[in-house]
Amino acid sequence: MKTEKISVDAAASVYFNNNVDYCVGTGRLGLALTEEYLKELKFVQDMIGFSYIRGHGLFSDDVAIYHEYEEDGETKVEYNYTYIDRIVDSYLELGIRPYLELGFMPEKLASGTQTIFYWKGNTTPPKDYQKWTDMVIALLDHLKARYGEEVTDWPIEVWNEPNLPGFWYKADMEEYFRLFKETFLAIKAYDDRFKVGGPAICGVRDAEWIRGFLDFCKKEGIRPDTITRHHYTVGFPDRIGHYDYSKLEDSKMRFENLQSTRDIVDSYEEFKGLPIHLTEFSTSYTPRGVIHDTNINAAYLARQLAGLGDVNEAYSYWTFGDVFEEQGVQNSLFHGGFGMVASGNIPKPTFWTFYFFKQLKLFSEECVYRDDNAVIVKSDKGYAGILWNIDEEDRVKEISFDLKAENGQKKEYTLVTKTVDETCCNPLKLWHDLGEPAYPTGEETELIKSAARPLAASDVVKGAADTTISVPVRKNGVVYFTLTERHFTPDRGYDYDKVISYH
């Protein structure tokens, strides 16, 4: 087992934008009308608590907003907000707001028949741009009337991945730019407090699209409020049966790709410093990406969460739960779904990575140490940190702190660790050992869930000028620790050492 030493300087100040809880992704919004979806979202919100949620299909026909009818020989338009109100009501009850992705196209408004996914989202431009912008503004007006002025704080993104021909007919760049311009200008004319972003691209021809988008905005005198893009970190997958097997890409290379977008934006005087939102990120970009269910996913994403805030104001994990239907209804409990939570509210190892980063944020935003495998913060309570190991070799982190005695009185500290690794928090393995039941019984689900929690451990540490703690981080492991001053208040007559040795 390899030992790695970390020395913490209490006076250090290290940049760390921990925006882990800003936004999370979901499948199509219509899924929010289902019971299992809301159970998973409630669990995630109770444990982590994201501010915003972003999903596809706001204007798709299953949400049923846009309708046309004939009257006196004239085609007229009407809107129906029954489902979107139910969806947003549910979100607000759970303490989360929509990040409004404007798409896809209602069938009656679509210029073509191209669709994507099992649920057939139409991905063609509008046949009438005036009707498109009328629909957008009518929805915003309805939301403001129902939910108040806070709606103007809900971020807006125009479309999703128009640089892919499946998501935008022929990946027509000029047509997307028109969509953005018409939508942006209409929203700003209605209420310029709304923040509108794009171009919502994935990694294909990303530099070309970002430059093209900014060139277009500069030419048209448009200043988007945010630049949006996506971030996935695997190579092209091999499909075997229902499942996609992918290799992780080098983290350094992926961070350099994000930096390249920051550099492009900042190379324009008009757009320098514009916030960049990663409105989707994960490892695999398919909903059958088997890596999503593993401990290596949790460890790899710890490194991502430690660094994504360096050049991006916000980032949104795709997705919170496994209720998801892009390639059809799931075939099995663990099927490589995007979610950090599996059916039955079984948290995957990745869930705990996000939970740990949220706990770190709650503990303190004053970072004193950060490297490729660790981040440590301090507060007046003490220290907290996250350690991870994306490696085949088990490691021990020896972390030294300066815990000097005050007024000659030595203090004691409580060390608490919460460990997620393949040994102690691995629901996938228990499910496999049970025979990989596709549809577990209630009893099996509870058993699998019992293997899906971190291992908590503790110790008492004597404070000194060079106090060192040792924390094992096994391969593909993530460990959260706190080192806080111990206040020992035993009851009269209670002797712990005697209790545990008494017989």
N, C-alpha and C positions, 0 to 999 in steps of 0.2 A: 504494500500500500504506500503510495507516494505521499510525502509530506510537503505542503506548500505553506510558506510563511507570509503573513500579512501584518504590517505594522500600521496602526491607526493613529493618525495625528489629529487630536481633538480640535486643533486650530485650523485644520485644512478646510477649504471650501471648494467643492467639486461640482461642476455643472451637472444637473440631473433633472430633466423635465419628466416627472412621473405623472403622465396624464392617462393612467391605465383605465380610469373609470369614466372617461368622457363619453364614449359611444361604443355600442356593440351591434353586431349585425344580426339579421334574421332572414329567414326565407321570405317568400312572398307574404305581403301583409295580410292576405285573406286567411292565412293559417292562424292568425290571432283570434279567429272566431271559434277555435277548437279548445276543448278542455285540457288536453295533455300539454299543448303549447303554453297555455297560461300557467299551468302548474310548474313547468320548467322555468318560465320567466320569473315567477314569484320566488322560486328557490334562489335563482341567480340574484335577483334584486335584494332579497333578504340578506344574502351572504356578502355580496359585493356592492351592488347599488350603482348602476350606470346612470348617467344623466340623459343620454340620447340612445335611440335605437333606429337603425337604418335597414330598410328592406326594399325588395323589388315590388312591382305590380300595383302601385298606388292607383293608376288609371286603367289597369287591366279589367276585363269584363267581370271577373269574379267579385271584385269590389263594387262594381255596378254603378259607378258615378255618372258616366256619360250615356245619354240616350237620344235617339232621333225619332221623330214621328212625322207623319204627313197630315196636314190640315189645310183644306181649301187649295189643294194643289201645290202647297209649299212645304218644304222640308224645314221642320223646326227642331230646336234642341231643348232638352230639359235635363236637370241633374237630380240625382238621388243620393243622399248622404246617409242613408240608414246604416250601411255597413261601416263606413269610415268613422262615423260617430261612435259606433259600438267598439271599434278597434281602438280609437284614440281614448275613449273613456276608460277602457281596460288598461291602457298604458299609464294614464295619469293616476289611476288607482294604485298602480304598482310603483309610482314615483319615477317614471321615465317618460321622456318626450320624444316625438318623432323627429328624426333627421330626414327631411322630405326629399326623397329621390323621385324626380318627376319622370315617370315612365310606368308601364310601357304604353302602347297606343291602343285606345279602345277600337274594337273592330269597325264600328261605324265611322270612325274618324280616320282610319288607316288608309294609306295610299296603296297598300299591297297586302298580300296574304301570308308573308313570311312570319313564322312564329318560332319560338324557342322554348324548350323544356317540355316536360310532361304536362304542365298546365297551360301550355300554348300562349305564352305572352307574345303579343304582336310587336315586331321590332322594325316596323317601317315608319317613314316620316308621315306627318299628318297630310291629308289631302287638302286641308284648308288651314293655313297657319293662324288665321284670325279666330277660327273656332277653337284651335288648340290653346291660344293665349287666353281667350275668353273663359275656357274651362279652368285653366290654371288660376286665373284671377278670381273667378267665382268661388273656387274651393278655398283660397286664402281668405276671401271675404267671409265665407261661411265659418271657417275655423276661428277667425277673430270674433265674430258675433257670438259664437258658442263658448269659446275658452278665454276670451279677453286679449288684452294687448300683449300678454306674454308670448303669443304666437309669433310676433315679429322677431323673437329671439330664436325660433326654431330654424336651424340651418337648412338651406335648400341646395340641391345638386341637380343639374340638368342632365338627365339620362344616366345610363350605365354602360361603360365599356364600348363606346362607339367605334373604337379602333379595331373591334372584332366584327367580321361580317355577320356572325350569328346574332349579335346584339344590336346591330345597326346596319340596315340593308346596304350591302356592298362596302361596308366600312367607309362610306362616302364622307370624306373629311369636310368638304365644302358645304354639304348638306347639313352636317352636324353644326358647323359654325353658324349656319343660318338659324337652326333651331335654337342655339344658345343665344344668339343676338335677339331674336324675336321674343324669347322668353324673358331674358334679362331686362330688356327695355320695358316690357309690359309690367313686370313686377316692380321695377323701380318707379315707373310712372304711377303705379297704384299706391305703393308705400315704400319709400327708399330706405326704410329701416331694415327690411329683409336683407339677409346676407345670402348672396347667390354665387355658387361656384361651379366649376367644371375644369377640365373636360372629362373627368371620371374614367380615365383610361387604365388599362392593365399594362403589362410589360411589353407588349408587342409594338415595335416602332415607337417606343415611348418618347425618345428625344425628338423625333420628327414631329410627333403630334403636339408635344408641349411647345416647341418652337413655332409650329404652324398656328397653334391656338393663340399664343401671345402676339405673334405677328398680326393675326387677324384682329385681335382686340385693340392693338395699338393703332392699326389702320382705321378702325371704326370708332376710335375714341371711347372704348369701353374699358372699365377697370373692374374685373371680377373681384369679389370679396375674398374668395379662397381659390387656390389651385388644388384640384383633387385628382388623386391617382390611387392605384392599388399596388399591393406588394405581396407576392408569393415567392416561396423559396425552395422549390424543387425542380428537378429536371422533368422532361417529358415522361409520363408514366407508362408502364407496361400493364395492359389490361388482361387479367386472368379471371375468367368467369365474370362475376359481378364486380370485381375489385381492382383498384388501381394501386400499383406498387411504384413508388418514386424514390429517388435518392435526393437527400438534402444537399443544397448548394452551400458553398462556403459563405459563412456569415459576413466576412470582410468584403467579399465581392458584392453581396447584396446591399450592404450599407453604402458601398461606393456608388451603386446605382441610384440609391436615394439621394446621395450627395450631388450626383450629376443633375438631378431635377432641381435641387436648390440652387445650384450654380447657374443653370439656364435661366431660372426665374430672376435671379439677382443680377444677371447680365443686362437686363432691361432697366433703364433708369426709371421708367414709368411703373414698373412692377416689383422693384427691389423690396424685399422684406415681406411680400405678400405671404400670409400663412398658407402652409401646405397641409391638407388633410389626407391621410391615408384612409379612405372610406371603406376599404376592405384590406385585411392582411391575415395571413395564416401561413402554414407550411404548404401542404398540398392544395391545389386549386380545384380539386374534384370532390364531390360529396360521397365518393366511395374510396377516398384516399386513406388506406389502412393506417398510415402513420398517425392520424388524428387521435386514435384511441390509446396511444402508447406513452410510456414514460419518457422516451427520447423526445417526443413532441413537447412535453412539459419543460424539459431541460433546455432544448433549443430555443423555445419561445421566451425563456427567462432572459437569455442573452438579447433577444430581440427587444423585449420590453425595457431592458436597461438602456438601450441605445436609440430606439425609434424617436424619442423626443428630441434628439440632438438637432435634427433639421426639419422636423415635422411638428407643427403645433398640436396636432391631434391624430389619433390612430384608432381604428375600430376593428376589433377581431370579428372574423366571419366564421362561425356564428355562436350565439349563446346556447342553442339547444339543437337536438337531433330531429325535431319535427320539421321536415324539409323534404321537398318533392321535386327537385329539378330533374332527376333521372328516375322518377317514380317513387312509389312508397317503399320504404326500407324493407329489406328481406330478412333482417336479423337484428338482434339487440346491438351487438358491436359490428358495424358495417362500414367503418371508416367515415362516418358522418362528420360534418364540419363542427358540430356542437361541442362545447366544453362540458355539456351535461347530456347523458344518454337517457333513453326512455326509463321511466320509473324514478326520475330524479337521482340517477346514479352519477355522481361527479367523476369525470375522467381526471387523470393526473394533471392535465392542462388547466382544469378549473382551479386547482390549488395554486398554480403559478400566478394566476390573476388575483386570487384571493390574497396571496402573500404580498403582492405588490400594492394592493389596496391597503392592507394592514400597515405596510411600510409607510405609505402616504399619510395614514392617520397618525402614525407614531411621530413622524417629523418629515419635513421637506428639506432639512439641512443636511446635505450629503457631505460626508467626510472622506469617503473612499469609494473608488469604482475601478474595476478592471474588467477583462473579458469574462470573468467567472464569478464576480461578486459585486455587490453594492451594499454600502453601510451608511446609515444615517445616525444622527445623535439628537437628543433633546435634553431637557432638564431632568428627564426620567432615567436617562442612560443611553444605551445604544440598541439599534435593531439592524438586522441585515438579512440579505438573501444570498445564498451560495448555490452554485449549480455546477454540474459536471457532465459535459458533453464528450464523454470519453469511454474507452473500454476498460480503463484502469481505475480502481477505487482510489480515493484520495482522502487525506486528512488536512483540513485547514487549521493552522495554528495562528490565531489572531491575538496580537498583543495590544493592550490598552494601557494608558497612563491613568491609573485610578489611585492617585495620591491620597494619603491620609490627610484629613483636615483637623487642625488643632491637636495633632498627635493621636487622634482617634481613628483607628482603622475601621473601615466599613465593610459590610458583607454585601454581596450582590447575588441575585438569583439569575441563573442561566436557564432559559427555556428554549428548547429546540422542537421544531415541528418538521418531520421528515417525510418526503414523498419520493419513493424510489421503487425499483422493481421488486424489492424484498418485502416492503411494509405497506405499500399503497399501490396495489396493482389489480384492479377489478378485472382487467382483461384476462389475466392469468387464471383467476378463479373461475371465470366463465368458461375459459378453454378447458380447465381441468374437470369441470362439470360435464363436459361433452359438447360445449358450444350450443346450448339450447337456443334456437332462433327466437322462441317466444317463451321466455322464462315464466314459471308460475310466480305467484305472489311470494311464496316462501323462498324460491330461488332468487328472486329479485332482492329481497331483504338480505340474503346471505351474500350476494355479490356486492351490495351496498356496504356491508360491514367491512369489506376489504378495500373500500374506496375512501378511507379517511387517513390523514397523516398520523404518524406515530409521534406522540408527544413525550418528551423526556425533560428532566430538570436536574440541576445541581446547584450547590451553594459555592460561591467563589469568594475568596478573601481578596479584598482590594489592596493593591500595592502599586508602586511606581511603574512596574513592568508586569502587569497581570496578563497572563496568557490563557486563552481557552482553546481547547481542541475540539473540532467539530468534524466528524466523518461525513464525507459526501461520496456515496457510492456511485458507480457508473449510472448515467442517465438519471441522476438524483437532483432534487431541489430541496434545500433546507432553509427554513426561516428561523431566525433566532432573535431573542431579546436578552439583553444584559442590563438589569435594572437594580437599583438599590433595594436591599432586603430590609424590611421592617419586621423584626421578630417580636411577636406579642403572644407568648405562650400563656395558657390558662394555668391557674394555680394547681400544682400537683401533676401537670401533664409533662411527661418525659418521653420524647419521641424515641430516643435510643433504647430506653427501657421497654417501650411498647413493642418495638419490632424484634427485640431479643427475648421477650418474656415468654416462658412456657412452663 
